[in-house]
């Protein structure tokens, strides 16, 4: 039996929408996650993570919206297929992938700021 394990997170980032959008694209490239769909105007991306031993890849939907000129709201919705066999090995993996995305995104934004 299979089902989807879903997680989501909303984070406000102290950078402009343009800077965050570029950093999101670079983050996905750095993580080597596959971009399946992109809408540059709506700042929307659908990406797929890599799978692992005994785990399926997660599907991420990333949306960025300007709160004001200096703050961007980034929302990630993630879902990972899980079976009775992979449920224990995959426990928490979806949340880990979201957290990994935000860590690498932060590094991308910080590196830009320091250069």
PDB file as gemmi writes it, atoms N, CA and C in Angstrom:
CRYST1    1.000    1.000    1.000  90.00  90.00  90.00 P 1                      
ATOM      1  N   UNK A   1       0.846  -1.182   0.000  1.00  0.00           N  
ATOM      2  CA  UNK A   1       0.000   0.000   0.000  1.00  0.00           C  
ATOM      3  C   UNK A   1       0.892   1.246   0.000  1.00  0.00           C  
ATOM      4  N   UNK A   2       0.540   2.220  -0.810  1.00  0.00           N  
ATOM      5  CA  UNK A   2       1.323   3.454  -0.917  1.00  0.00           C  
ATOM      6  C   UNK A   2       0.449   4.661  -0.587  1.00  0.00           C  
ATOM      7  N   UNK A   3       1.093   5.685  -0.075  1.00  0.00           N  
ATOM      8  CA  UNK A   3       0.411   6.949   0.196  1.00  0.00           C  
ATOM      9  C   UNK A   3       1.432   8.069   0.074  1.00  0.00           C  
ATOM     10  N   UNK A   4       0.990   9.325   0.154  1.00  0.00           N  
ATOM     11  CA  UNK A   4       1.886  10.476   0.069  1.00  0.00           C  
ATOM     12  C   UNK A   4       2.073  11.084   1.447  1.00  0.00           C  
ATOM     13  N   UNK A   5       3.321  11.302   1.805  1.00  0.00           N  
ATOM     14  CA  UNK A   5       3.633  12.011   3.045  1.00  0.00           C  
ATOM     15  C   UNK A   5       3.854  13.467   2.656  1.00  0.00           C  
ATOM     16  N   UNK A   6       3.062  14.373   3.235  1.00  0.00           N  
ATOM     17  CA  UNK A   6       3.109  15.792   2.848  1.00  0.00           C  
ATOM     18  C   UNK A   6       3.632  16.653   3.991  1.00  0.00           C  
ATOM     19  N   UNK A   7       4.402  17.657   3.612  1.00  0.00           N  
ATOM     20  CA  UNK A   7       4.939  18.652   4.539  1.00  0.00           C  
ATOM     21  C   UNK A   7       4.891  20.004   3.834  1.00  0.00           C  
ATOM     22  N   UNK A   8       4.847  21.082   4.588  1.00  0.00           N  
ATOM     23  CA  UNK A   8       4.979  22.400   3.984  1.00  0.00           C  
ATOM     24  C   UNK A   8       5.633  23.360   4.972  1.00  0.00           C  
ATOM     25  N   UNK A   9       6.138  24.438   4.426  1.00  0.00           N  
ATOM     26  CA  UNK A   9       6.821  25.440   5.251  1.00  0.00           C  
ATOM     27  C   UNK A   9       6.727  26.785   4.551  1.00  0.00           C  
ATOM     28  N   UNK A  10       6.520  27.834   5.343  1.00  0.00           N  
ATOM     29  CA  UNK A  10       6.522  29.198   4.831  1.00  0.00           C  
ATOM     30  C   UNK A  10       7.581  29.975   5.611  1.00  0.00           C  
ATOM     31  N   UNK A  11       8.461  30.640   4.868  1.00  0.00           N  
ATOM     32  CA  UNK A  11       9.553  31.396   5.477  1.00  0.00           C  
ATOM     33  C   UNK A  11       9.602  32.787   4.861  1.00  0.00           C  
ATOM     34  N   UNK A  12       9.796  33.797   5.688  1.00  0.00           N  
ATOM     35  CA  UNK A  12      10.011  35.145   5.180  1.00  0.00           C  
ATOM     36  C   UNK A  12      11.503  35.423   5.192  1.00  0.00           C  
ATOM     37  N   UNK A  13      12.001  35.920   4.061  1.00  0.00           N  
ATOM     38  CA  UNK A  13      13.430  36.111   3.850  1.00  0.00           C  
ATOM     39  C   UNK A  13      13.698  37.596   3.640  1.00  0.00           C  
ATOM     40  N   UNK A  14      14.726  38.110   4.292  1.00  0.00           N  
ATOM     41  CA  UNK A  14      15.052  39.538   4.239  1.00  0.00           C  
ATOM     42  C   UNK A  14      15.870  39.900   2.998  1.00  0.00           C  
ATOM     43  N   UNK A  15      15.371  39.528   1.843  1.00  0.00           N  
ATOM     44  CA  UNK A  15      15.971  39.881   0.554  1.00  0.00           C  
ATOM     45  C   UNK A  15      14.844  40.147  -0.429  1.00  0.00           C  
ATOM     46  N   UNK A  16      15.148  40.893  -1.466  1.00  0.00           N  
ATOM     47  CA  UNK A  16      14.146  41.199  -2.486  1.00  0.00           C  
ATOM     48  C   UNK A  16      13.754  39.938  -3.252  1.00  0.00           C  
ATOM     49  N   UNK A  17      12.593  39.989  -3.866  1.00  0.00           N  
ATOM     50  CA  UNK A  17      12.086  38.850  -4.632  1.00  0.00           C  
ATOM     51  C   UNK A  17      13.055  38.451  -5.742  1.00  0.00           C  
ATOM     52  N   UNK A  18      13.627  39.433  -6.442  1.00  0.00           N  
ATOM     53  CA  UNK A  18      14.556  39.122  -7.533  1.00  0.00           C  
ATOM     54  C   UNK A  18      15.765  38.342  -7.034  1.00  0.00           C  
ATOM     55  N   UNK A  19      16.347  38.760  -5.921  1.00  0.00           N  
ATOM     56  CA  UNK A  19      17.517  38.075  -5.369  1.00  0.00           C  
ATOM     57  C   UNK A  19      17.159  36.669  -4.889  1.00  0.00           C  
ATOM     58  N   UNK A  20      16.018  36.538  -4.252  1.00  0.00           N  
ATOM     59  CA  UNK A  20      15.596  35.225  -3.753  1.00  0.00           C  
ATOM     60  C   UNK A  20      15.316  34.288  -4.919  1.00  0.00           C  
ATOM     61  N   UNK A  21      14.677  34.789  -5.966  1.00  0.00           N  
ATOM     62  CA  UNK A  21      14.356  33.954  -7.124  1.00  0.00           C  
ATOM     63  C   UNK A  21      15.626  33.390  -7.765  1.00  0.00           C  
ATOM     64  N   UNK A  22      16.619  34.234  -7.976  1.00  0.00           N  
ATOM     65  CA  UNK A  22      17.892  33.779  -8.547  1.00  0.00           C  
ATOM     66  C   UNK A  22      18.551  32.762  -7.619  1.00  0.00           C  
ATOM     67  N   UNK A  23      18.499  33.018  -6.322  1.00  0.00           N  
ATOM     68  CA  UNK A  23      19.099  32.099  -5.346  1.00  0.00           C  
ATOM     69  C   UNK A  23      18.360  30.757  -5.318  1.00  0.00           C  
ATOM     70  N   UNK A  24      17.046  30.769  -5.502  1.00  0.00           N  
ATOM     71  CA  UNK A  24      16.276  29.519  -5.551  1.00  0.00           C  
ATOM     72  C   UNK A  24      16.749  28.665  -6.725  1.00  0.00           C  
ATOM     73  N   UNK A  25      16.891  29.284  -7.884  1.00  0.00           N  
ATOM     74  CA  UNK A  25      17.346  28.547  -9.070  1.00  0.00           C  
ATOM     75  C   UNK A  25      18.738  27.964  -8.861  1.00  0.00           C  
ATOM     76  N   UNK A  26      19.629  28.751  -8.265  1.00  0.00           N  
ATOM     77  CA  UNK A  26      20.986  28.278  -8.001  1.00  0.00           C  
ATOM     78  C   UNK A  26      20.995  27.181  -6.935  1.00  0.00           C  
ATOM     79  N   UNK A  27      20.100  27.286  -5.970  1.00  0.00           N  
ATOM     80  CA  UNK A  27      19.995  26.267  -4.918  1.00  0.00           C  
ATOM     81  C   UNK A  27      19.601  24.919  -5.519  1.00  0.00           C  
ATOM     82  N   UNK A  28      18.598  24.927  -6.383  1.00  0.00           N  
ATOM     83  CA  UNK A  28      18.167  23.685  -7.020  1.00  0.00           C  
ATOM     84  C   UNK A  28      19.276  23.092  -7.883  1.00  0.00           C  
ATOM     85  N   UNK A  29      20.006  23.965  -8.560  1.00  0.00           N  
ATOM     86  CA  UNK A  29      21.132  23.505  -9.378  1.00  0.00           C  
ATOM     87  C   UNK A  29      22.220  22.891  -8.498  1.00  0.00           C  
ATOM     88  N   UNK A  30      22.526  23.548  -7.416  1.00  0.00           N  
ATOM     89  CA  UNK A  30      23.569  23.054  -6.501  1.00  0.00           C  
ATOM     90  C   UNK A  30      23.176  21.717  -5.877  1.00  0.00           C  
ATOM     91  N   UNK A  31      21.910  21.573  -5.531  1.00  0.00           N  
ATOM     92  CA  UNK A  31      21.427  20.315  -4.940  1.00  0.00           C  
ATOM     93  C   UNK A  31      21.256  19.209  -5.989  1.00  0.00           C  
ATOM     94  N   UNK A  32      21.326  19.614  -7.269  1.00  0.00           N  
ATOM     95  CA  UNK A  32      21.141  18.696  -8.386  1.00  0.00           C  
ATOM     96  C   UNK A  32      19.759  18.053  -8.368  1.00  0.00           C  
ATOM     97  N   UNK A  33      18.764  18.874  -7.991  1.00  0.00           N  
ATOM     98  CA  UNK A  33      17.380  18.442  -8.042  1.00  0.00           C  
ATOM     99  C   UNK A  33      16.816  18.846  -9.392  1.00  0.00           C  
ATOM    100  N   UNK A  34      15.941  18.037  -9.945  1.00  0.00           N  
ATOM    101  CA  UNK A  34      15.401  18.236 -11.281  1.00  0.00           C  
ATOM    102  C   UNK A  34      14.260  19.249 -11.273  1.00  0.00           C  
ATOM    103  N   UNK A  35      14.383  20.286 -12.092  1.00  0.00           N  
ATOM    104  CA  UNK A  35      13.306  21.271 -12.240  1.00  0.00           C  
ATOM    105  C   UNK A  35      12.362  20.739 -13.312  1.00  0.00           C  
ATOM    106  N   UNK A  36      11.119  20.501 -12.933  1.00  0.00           N  
ATOM    107  CA  UNK A  36      10.133  19.951 -13.864  1.00  0.00           C  
ATOM    108  C   UNK A  36       9.268  21.028 -14.507  1.00  0.00           C  
ATOM    109  N   UNK A  37       9.071  22.127 -13.792  1.00  0.00           N  
ATOM    110  CA  UNK A  37       8.201  23.194 -14.301  1.00  0.00           C  
ATOM    111  C   UNK A  37       8.623  24.511 -13.655  1.00  0.00           C  
ATOM    112  N   UNK A  38       8.654  25.575 -14.450  1.00  0.00           N  
ATOM    113  CA  UNK A  38       9.026  26.891 -13.940  1.00  0.00           C  
ATOM    114  C   UNK A  38       8.107  27.952 -14.534  1.00  0.00           C  
ATOM    115  N   UNK A  39       7.696  28.879 -13.714  1.00  0.00           N  
ATOM    116  CA  UNK A  39       6.959  30.048 -14.178  1.00  0.00           C  
ATOM    117  C   UNK A  39       7.677  31.276 -13.615  1.00  0.00           C  
ATOM    118  N   UNK A  40       8.468  31.929 -14.462  1.00  0.00           N  
ATOM    119  CA  UNK A  40       9.269  33.077 -14.042  1.00  0.00           C  
ATOM    120  C   UNK A  40       8.395  34.258 -13.604  1.00  0.00           C  
ATOM    121  N   UNK A  41       7.230  34.399 -14.203  1.00  0.00           N  
ATOM    122  CA  UNK A  41       6.354  35.532 -13.889  1.00  0.00           C  
ATOM    123  C   UNK A  41       5.687  35.347 -12.520  1.00  0.00           C  
ATOM    124  N   UNK A  42       5.194  34.135 -12.261  1.00  0.00           N  
ATOM    125  CA  UNK A  42       4.521  33.851 -10.986  1.00  0.00           C  
ATOM    126  C   UNK A  42       5.491  33.417  -9.890  1.00  0.00           C  
ATOM    127  N   UNK A  43       6.768  33.265 -10.240  1.00  0.00           N  
ATOM    128  CA  UNK A  43       7.795  32.810  -9.294  1.00  0.00           C  
ATOM    129  C   UNK A  43       7.383  31.483  -8.660  1.00  0.00           C  
ATOM    130  N   UNK A  44       7.185  30.521  -9.540  1.00  0.00           N  
ATOM    131  CA  UNK A  44       6.708  29.188  -9.172  1.00  0.00           C  
ATOM    132  C   UNK A  44       7.639  28.148  -9.792  1.00  0.00           C  
ATOM    133  N   UNK A  45       8.007  27.144  -9.014  1.00  0.00           N  
ATOM    134  CA  UNK A  45       8.845  26.054  -9.523  1.00  0.00           C  
ATOM    135  C   UNK A  45       8.325  24.739  -8.967  1.00  0.00           C  
ATOM    136  N   UNK A  46       8.297  23.752  -9.827  1.00  0.00           N  
ATOM    137  CA  UNK A  46       8.032  22.384  -9.401  1.00  0.00           C  
ATOM    138  C   UNK A  46       9.334  21.621  -9.627  1.00  0.00           C  
ATOM    139  N   UNK A  47       9.866  21.018  -8.572  1.00  0.00           N  
ATOM    140  CA  UNK A  47      11.150  20.322  -8.661  1.00  0.00           C  
ATOM    141  C   UNK A  47      11.048  18.963  -7.987  1.00  0.00           C  
ATOM    142  N   UNK A  48      11.929  18.066  -8.402  1.00  0.00           N  
ATOM    143  CA  UNK A  48      11.968  16.724  -7.827  1.00  0.00           C  
ATOM    144  C   UNK A  48      13.353  16.481  -7.237  1.00  0.00           C  
ATOM    145  N   UNK A  49      13.377  16.003  -5.997  1.00  0.00           N  
ATOM    146  CA  UNK A  49      14.635  15.692  -5.333  1.00  0.00           C  
ATOM    147  C   UNK A  49      15.153  14.346  -5.836  1.00  0.00           C  
ATOM    148  N   UNK A  50      16.343  14.028  -5.439  1.00  0.00           N  
ATOM    149  CA  UNK A  50      16.880  12.699  -5.737  1.00  0.00           C  
ATOM    150  C   UNK A  50      16.305  11.721  -4.712  1.00  0.00           C  
ATOM    151  N   UNK A  51      16.106  10.500  -5.138  1.00  0.00           N  
ATOM    152  CA  UNK A  51      15.697   9.461  -4.213  1.00  0.00           C  
ATOM    153  C   UNK A  51      16.924   8.922  -3.499  1.00  0.00           C  
ATOM    154  N   UNK A  52      16.713   8.076  -2.561  1.00  0.00           N  
ATOM    155  CA  UNK A  52      17.811   7.458  -1.830  1.00  0.00           C  
ATOM    156  C   UNK A  52      17.556   5.980  -1.671  1.00  0.00           C  
ATOM    157  N   UNK A  53      18.444   5.335  -0.973  1.00  0.00           N  
ATOM    158  CA  UNK A  53      18.250   3.923  -0.700  1.00  0.00           C  
ATOM    159  C   UNK A  53      16.984   3.768   0.133  1.00  0.00           C  
ATOM    160  N   UNK A  54      16.080   2.985  -0.346  1.00  0.00           N  
ATOM    161  CA  UNK A  54      14.804   2.734   0.338  1.00  0.00           C  
ATOM    162  C   UNK A  54      13.943   3.996   0.490  1.00  0.00           C  
ATOM    163  N   UNK A  55      14.105   4.975  -0.402  1.00  0.00           N  
ATOM    164  CA  UNK A  55      13.217   6.136  -0.346  1.00  0.00           C  
ATOM    165  C   UNK A  55      12.993   6.675  -1.758  1.00  0.00           C  
ATOM    166  N   UNK A  56      11.813   7.192  -1.955  1.00  0.00           N  
ATOM    167  CA  UNK A  56      11.445   7.784  -3.227  1.00  0.00           C  
ATOM    168  C   UNK A  56      11.821   9.261  -3.244  1.00  0.00           C  
ATOM    169  N   UNK A  57      11.958   9.857  -4.436  1.00  0.00           N  
ATOM    170  CA  UNK A  57      12.197  11.301  -4.489  1.00  0.00           C  
ATOM    171  C   UNK A  57      10.957  12.070  -4.032  1.00  0.00           C  
ATOM    172  N   UNK A  58      11.178  13.259  -3.532  1.00  0.00           N  
ATOM    173  CA  UNK A  58      10.080  14.145  -3.133  1.00  0.00           C  
ATOM    174  C   UNK A  58       9.789  15.110  -4.270  1.00  0.00           C  
ATOM    175  N   UNK A  59       8.540  15.507  -4.373  1.00  0.00           N  
ATOM    176  CA  UNK A  59       8.130  16.543  -5.312  1.00  0.00           C  
ATOM    177  C   UNK A  59       7.940  17.822  -4.509  1.00  0.00           C  
ATOM    178  N   UNK A  60       8.632  18.884  -4.915  1.00  0.00           N  
ATOM    179  CA  UNK A  60       8.550  20.163  -4.214  1.00  0.00           C  
ATOM    180  C   UNK A  60       7.872  21.194  -5.098  1.00  0.00           C  
ATOM    181  N   UNK A  61       6.971  21.945  -4.511  1.00  0.00           N  
ATOM    182  CA  UNK A  61       6.372  23.091  -5.190  1.00  0.00           C  
ATOM    183  C   UNK A  61       6.815  24.318  -4.403  1.00  0.00           C  
ATOM    184  N   UNK A  62       7.561  25.186  -5.077  1.00  0.00           N  
ATOM    185  CA  UNK A  62       8.157  26.357  -4.440  1.00  0.00           C  
ATOM    186  C   UNK A  62       7.513  27.606  -5.031  1.00  0.00           C  
ATOM    187  N   UNK A  63       7.007  28.460  -4.150  1.00  0.00           N  
ATOM    188  CA  UNK A  63       6.380  29.714  -4.585  1.00  0.00           C  
ATOM    189  C   UNK A  63       7.023  30.869  -3.814  1.00  0.00           C  
ATOM    190  N   UNK A  64       7.395  31.903  -4.526  1.00  0.00           N  
ATOM    191  CA  UNK A  64       7.979  33.085  -3.892  1.00  0.00           C  
ATOM    192  C   UNK A  64       7.096  34.294  -4.197  1.00  0.00           C  
ATOM    193  N   UNK A  65       6.875  35.119  -3.173  1.00  0.00           N  
ATOM    194  CA  UNK A  65       6.024  36.304  -3.303  1.00  0.00           C  
ATOM    195  C   UNK A  65       6.678  37.448  -2.542  1.00  0.00           C  
ATOM    196  N   UNK A  66       6.678  38.621  -3.137  1.00  0.00           N  
ATOM    197  CA  UNK A  66       7.226  39.798  -2.461  1.00  0.00           C  
ATOM    198  C   UNK A  66       6.250  40.274  -1.394  1.00  0.00           C  
ATOM    199  N   UNK A  67       6.744  40.435  -0.181  1.00  0.00           N  
ATOM    200  CA  UNK A  67       5.959  41.035   0.889  1.00  0.00           C  
ATOM    201  C   UNK A  67       6.081  42.553   0.755  1.00  0.00           C  
ATOM    202  N   UNK A  68       7.305  42.998   0.533  1.00  0.00           N  
ATOM    203  CA  UNK A  68       7.602  44.392   0.197  1.00  0.00           C  
ATOM    204  C   UNK A  68       8.918  44.384  -0.583  1.00  0.00           C  
ATOM    205  N   UNK A  69       9.544  45.549  -0.755  1.00  0.00           N  
ATOM    206  CA  UNK A  69      10.761  45.610  -1.583  1.00  0.00           C  
ATOM    207  C   UNK A  69      11.926  44.820  -1.002  1.00  0.00           C  
ATOM    208  N   UNK A  70      11.936  44.623   0.299  1.00  0.00           N  
ATOM    209  CA  UNK A  70      13.077  43.990   0.956  1.00  0.00           C  
ATOM    210  C   UNK A  70      12.782  42.627   1.568  1.00  0.00           C  
ATOM    211  N   UNK A  71      11.544  42.189   1.538  1.00  0.00           N  
ATOM    212  CA  UNK A  71      11.176  40.906   2.167  1.00  0.00           C  
ATOM    213  C   UNK A  71      10.402  40.047   1.171  1.00  0.00           C  
ATOM    214  N   UNK A  72      10.774  38.771   1.116  1.00  0.00           N  
ATOM    215  CA  UNK A  72      10.123  37.795   0.241  1.00  0.00           C  
ATOM    216  C   UNK A  72       9.587  36.649   1.083  1.00  0.00           C  
ATOM    217  N   UNK A  73       8.384  36.218   0.767  1.00  0.00           N  
ATOM    218  CA  UNK A  73       7.799  35.050   1.419  1.00  0.00           C  
ATOM    219  C   UNK A  73       7.983  33.859   0.487  1.00  0.00           C  
ATOM    220  N   UNK A  74       8.581  32.808   1.000  1.00  0.00           N  
ATOM    221  CA  UNK A  74       8.840  31.601   0.225  1.00  0.00           C  
ATOM    222  C   UNK A  74       8.065  30.448   0.856  1.00  0.00           C  
ATOM    223  N   UNK A  75       7.227  29.808   0.044  1.00  0.00           N  
ATOM    224  CA  UNK A  75       6.434  28.682   0.521  1.00  0.00           C  
ATOM    225  C   UNK A  75       6.856  27.422  -0.229  1.00  0.00           C  
ATOM    226  N   UNK A  76       7.070  26.340   0.515  1.00  0.00           N  
ATOM    227  CA  UNK A  76       7.385  25.057  -0.092  1.00  0.00           C  
ATOM    228  C   UNK A  76       6.350  24.043   0.367  1.00  0.00           C  
ATOM    229  N   UNK A  77       5.792  23.347  -0.612  1.00  0.00           N  
ATOM    230  CA  UNK A  77       4.923  22.206  -0.346  1.00  0.00           C  
ATOM    231  C   UNK A  77       5.656  20.987  -0.891  1.00  0.00           C  
ATOM    232  N   UNK A  78       5.821  19.963  -0.076  1.00  0.00           N  
ATOM    233  CA  UNK A  78       6.561  18.775  -0.499  1.00  0.00           C  
ATOM    234  C   UNK A  78       5.718  17.538  -0.241  1.00  0.00           C  
ATOM    235  N   UNK A  79       5.843  16.588  -1.154  1.00  0.00           N  
ATOM    236  CA  UNK A  79       5.174  15.302  -0.951  1.00  0.00           C  
ATOM    237  C   UNK A  79       6.096  14.184  -1.425  1.00  0.00           C  
ATOM    238  N   UNK A  80       6.099  13.117  -0.656  1.00  0.00           N  
ATOM    239  CA  UNK A  80       6.945  11.973  -0.942  1.00  0.00           C  
ATOM    240  C   UNK A  80       6.092  10.718  -0.915  1.00  0.00           C  
ATOM    241  N   UNK A  81       6.149   9.904  -1.979  1.00  0.00           N  
ATOM    242  CA  UNK A  81       5.434   8.634  -1.942  1.00  0.00           C  
ATOM    243  C   UNK A  81       6.090   7.700  -0.926  1.00  0.00           C  
ATOM    244  N   UNK A  82       5.267   7.027  -0.159  1.00  0.00           N  
ATOM    245  CA  UNK A  82       5.759   6.110   0.867  1.00  0.00           C  
ATOM    246  C   UNK A  82       4.973   4.808   0.757  1.00  0.00           C  
ATOM    247  N   UNK A  83       5.670   3.706   0.899  1.00  0.00           N  
ATOM    248  CA  UNK A  83       5.010   2.399   0.929  1.00  0.00           C  
ATOM    249  C   UNK A  83       5.215   1.789   2.305  1.00  0.00           C  
ATOM    250  N   UNK A  84       4.543   0.712   2.570  1.00  0.00           N  
ATOM    251  CA  UNK A  84       4.711   0.052   3.867  1.00  0.00           C  
ATOM    252  C   UNK A  84       6.151  -0.407   4.069  1.00  0.00           C  
ATOM    253  N   UNK A  85       6.840  -0.699   2.994  1.00  0.00           N  
ATOM    254  CA  UNK A  85       8.235  -1.141   3.090  1.00  0.00           C  
ATOM    255  C   UNK A  85       9.161   0.039   3.389  1.00  0.00           C  
ATOM    256  N   UNK A  86       8.916   1.198   2.779  1.00  0.00           N  
ATOM    257  CA  UNK A  86       9.820   2.342   2.927  1.00  0.00           C  
ATOM    258  C   UNK A  86       9.427   3.298   4.052  1.00  0.00           C  
ATOM    259  N   UNK A  87       8.306   3.066   4.713  1.00  0.00           N  
ATOM    260  CA  UNK A  87       7.795   4.035   5.688  1.00  0.00           C  
ATOM    261  C   UNK A  87       8.773   4.328   6.821  1.00  0.00           C  
ATOM    262  N   UNK A  88       9.444   3.335   7.360  1.00  0.00           N  
ATOM    263  CA  UNK A  88      10.389   3.577   8.455  1.00  0.00           C  
ATOM    264  C   UNK A  88      11.672   4.228   7.956  1.00  0.00           C  
ATOM    265  N   UNK A  89      12.193   3.767   6.822  1.00  0.00           N  
ATOM    266  CA  UNK A  89      13.424   4.332   6.270  1.00  0.00           C  
ATOM    267  C   UNK A  89      13.210   5.774   5.832  1.00  0.00           C  
ATOM    268  N   UNK A  90      11.992   6.114   5.441  1.00  0.00           N  
ATOM    269  CA  UNK A  90      11.692   7.440   4.907  1.00  0.00           C  
ATOM    270  C   UNK A  90      11.161   8.405   5.955  1.00  0.00           C  
ATOM    271  N   UNK A  91      10.945   7.951   7.178  1.00  0.00           N  
ATOM    272  CA  UNK A  91      10.344   8.808   8.194  1.00  0.00           C  
ATOM    273  C   UNK A  91      11.172  10.076   8.390  1.00  0.00           C  
ATOM    274  N   UNK A  92      10.572  11.237   8.166  1.00  0.00           N  
ATOM    275  CA  UNK A  92      11.234  12.515   8.346  1.00  0.00           C  
ATOM    276  C   UNK A  92      12.034  12.996   7.140  1.00  0.00           C  
ATOM    277  N   UNK A  93      12.126  12.190   6.108  1.00  0.00           N  
ATOM    278  CA  UNK A  93      12.943  12.551   4.951  1.00  0.00           C  
ATOM    279  C   UNK A  93      12.372  13.765   4.220  1.00  0.00           C  
ATOM    280  N   UNK A  94      11.072  13.873   4.119  1.00  0.00           N  
ATOM    281  CA  UNK A  94      10.452  15.010   3.436  1.00  0.00           C  
ATOM    282  C   UNK A  94      10.817  16.315   4.157  1.00  0.00           C  
ATOM    283  N   UNK A  95      10.715  16.315   5.471  1.00  0.00           N  
ATOM    284  CA  UNK A  95      11.075  17.491   6.274  1.00  0.00           C  
ATOM    285  C   UNK A  95      12.568  17.804   6.128  1.00  0.00           C  
ATOM    286  N   UNK A  96      13.414  16.778   6.118  1.00  0.00           N  
ATOM    287  CA  UNK A  96      14.861  16.976   5.936  1.00  0.00           C  
ATOM    288  C   UNK A  96      15.160  17.649   4.597  1.00  0.00           C  
ATOM    289  N   UNK A  97      14.447  17.260   3.562  1.00  0.00           N  
ATOM    290  CA  UNK A  97      14.674  17.841   2.238  1.00  0.00           C  
ATOM    291  C   UNK A  97      14.262  19.313   2.202  1.00  0.00           C  
ATOM    292  N   UNK A  98      13.176  19.654   2.863  1.00  0.00           N  
ATOM    293  CA  UNK A  98      12.763  21.060   2.950  1.00  0.00           C  
ATOM    294  C   UNK A  98      13.826  21.858   3.711  1.00  0.00           C  
ATOM    295  N   UNK A  99      14.271  21.326   4.837  1.00  0.00           N  
ATOM    296  CA  UNK A  99      15.291  22.013   5.628  1.00  0.00           C  
ATOM    297  C   UNK A  99      16.587  22.171   4.850  1.00  0.00           C  
ATOM    298  N   UNK A 100      16.986  21.130   4.115  1.00  0.00           N  
ATOM    299  CA  UNK A 100      18.196  21.200   3.300  1.00  0.00           C  
ATOM    300  C   UNK A 100      18.067  22.305   2.256  1.00  0.00           C  
ATOM    301  N   UNK A 101      16.911  22.402   1.628  1.00  0.00           N  
ATOM    302  CA  UNK A 101      16.684  23.453   0.638  1.00  0.00           C  
ATOM    303  C   UNK A 101      16.918  24.830   1.256  1.00  0.00           C  
ATOM    304  N   UNK A 102      16.339  25.079   2.433  1.00  0.00           N  
ATOM    305  CA  UNK A 102      16.470  26.394   3.050  1.00  0.00           C  
ATOM    306  C   UNK A 102      17.903  26.673   3.527  1.00  0.00           C  
ATOM    307  N   UNK A 103      18.627  25.657   3.958  1.00  0.00           N  
ATOM    308  CA  UNK A 103      20.029  25.852   4.352  1.00  0.00           C  
ATOM    309  C   UNK A 103      20.859  26.261   3.146  1.00  0.00           C  
ATOM    310  N   UNK A 104      20.696  25.555   2.036  1.00  0.00           N  
ATOM    311  CA  UNK A 104      21.462  25.875   0.832  1.00  0.00           C  
ATOM    312  C   UNK A 104      21.030  27.228   0.270  1.00  0.00           C  
ATOM    313  N   UNK A 105      19.732  27.541   0.330  1.00  0.00           N  
ATOM    314  CA  UNK A 105      19.246  28.856  -0.109  1.00  0.00           C  
ATOM    315  C   UNK A 105      19.882  29.965   0.723  1.00  0.00           C  
ATOM    316  N   UNK A 106      19.931  29.778   2.016  1.00  0.00           N  
ATOM    317  CA  UNK A 106      20.563  30.771   2.895  1.00  0.00           C  
ATOM    318  C   UNK A 106      22.031  30.961   2.510  1.00  0.00           C  
ATOM    319  N   UNK A 107      22.725  29.859   2.245  1.00  0.00           N  
ATOM    320  CA  UNK A 107      24.131  29.955   1.840  1.00  0.00           C  
ATOM    321  C   UNK A 107      24.285  30.716   0.532  1.00  0.00           C  
ATOM    322  N   UNK A 108      23.381  30.481  -0.402  1.00  0.00           N  
ATOM    323  CA  UNK A 108      23.425  31.204  -1.680  1.00  0.00           C  
ATOM    324  C   UNK A 108      23.236  32.706  -1.453  1.00  0.00           C  
ATOM    325  N   UNK A 109      22.284  33.069  -0.620  1.00  0.00           N  
ATOM    326  CA  UNK A 109      22.021  34.488  -0.354  1.00  0.00           C  
ATOM    327  C   UNK A 109      23.159  35.126   0.444  1.00  0.00           C  
ATOM    328  N   UNK A 110      23.707  34.427   1.386  1.00  0.00           N  
ATOM    329  CA  UNK A 110      24.803  34.950   2.198  1.00  0.00           C  
ATOM    330  C   UNK A 110      26.059  35.137   1.371  1.00  0.00           C  
ATOM    331  N   UNK A 111      26.362  34.192   0.508  1.00  0.00           N  
ATOM    332  CA  UNK A 111      27.545  34.314  -0.358  1.00  0.00           C  
ATOM    333  C   UNK A 111      27.439  35.522  -1.265  1.00  0.00           C  
ATOM    334  N   UNK A 112      26.248  35.784  -1.798  1.00  0.00           N  
ATOM    335  CA  UNK A 112      26.045  36.952  -2.658  1.00  0.00           C  
ATOM    336  C   UNK A 112      26.283  38.230  -1.872  1.00  0.00           C  
ATOM    337  N   UNK A 113      25.805  38.233  -0.645  1.00  0.00           N  
ATOM    338  CA  UNK A 113      25.917  39.435   0.186  1.00  0.00           C  
ATOM    339  C   UNK A 113      27.382  39.731   0.512  1.00  0.00           C  
ATOM    340  N   UNK A 114      28.160  38.683   0.751  1.00  0.00           N  
ATOM    341  CA  UNK A 114      29.559  38.861   1.144  1.00  0.00           C  
ATOM    342  C   UNK A 114      30.489  39.117  -0.034  1.00  0.00           C  
ATOM    343  N   UNK A 115      30.039  38.866  -1.265  1.00  0.00           N  
ATOM    344  CA  UNK A 115      30.945  39.053  -2.411  1.00  0.00           C  
ATOM    345  C   UNK A 115      30.863  40.430  -3.008  1.00  0.00           C  
TER     346      UNK A 115                                                      
END                                                                             
